[in-house]
């Protein structure tokens, strides 16, 4: 579980960094990368909660 928490935190920091890079530089490629990475953040978050629920059921 600790691995997933660290992974979620890294995804979140990366998305925030890319959004800041977009605001600073104005290049839309950073915003596209942030959007794609945000999709993976949502998937990882859902997987984290599924594992948490499965852990409680077992």
N, C-alpha and C positions, 0 to 999 in steps of 0.2 A: 504494500500500500504506500510505503514511503516513496517508492520509485515513481508511482503515478502522481503523487503530490508534487514532487520535484519537477516532473515532466509538465504538469499543468502550470506550475509557477514559471518555468522557462518559456513555455508558449505565451503566457500572458505578458511577460517582460518583452519578448520579441515582438509581439503585436504592438505593444505600446511604443517601443523603440521605432518600429517602422512607421507608425502614424506620426510620431514626432519628426522623423526624417522627411516625411511628406510635407509637413507644415513648414519645416525649415528650408528645404530645397525646392519644393513645389513640383517635384517629378512624380507623375501619377503611377510609375512602376512600383514605388514604395507602397502606395495605397493598394494596388493589386496584390502585392505580396502579403500585405497585412490581411486582406480579405481571405486569401487562400489559407493563410496560417490560422486565421480565426475559425475557419471551417474545421480544420484539424483540431483546434482547441475545443470546439463543441463536441466533436467525436470522442476525444480523449476524456472530456468531462463526463459524457454519458457512459463511457466504458468504466470510469472510476465509480460512478454511482451504481452501475449494474453489479460490479464486483463487491461494492460495499453491501448492497442488498443481499447478494448471494452469500456473502460471508455470514451475515446474520441468520440466514435461513438454515445454514448447515450446522 
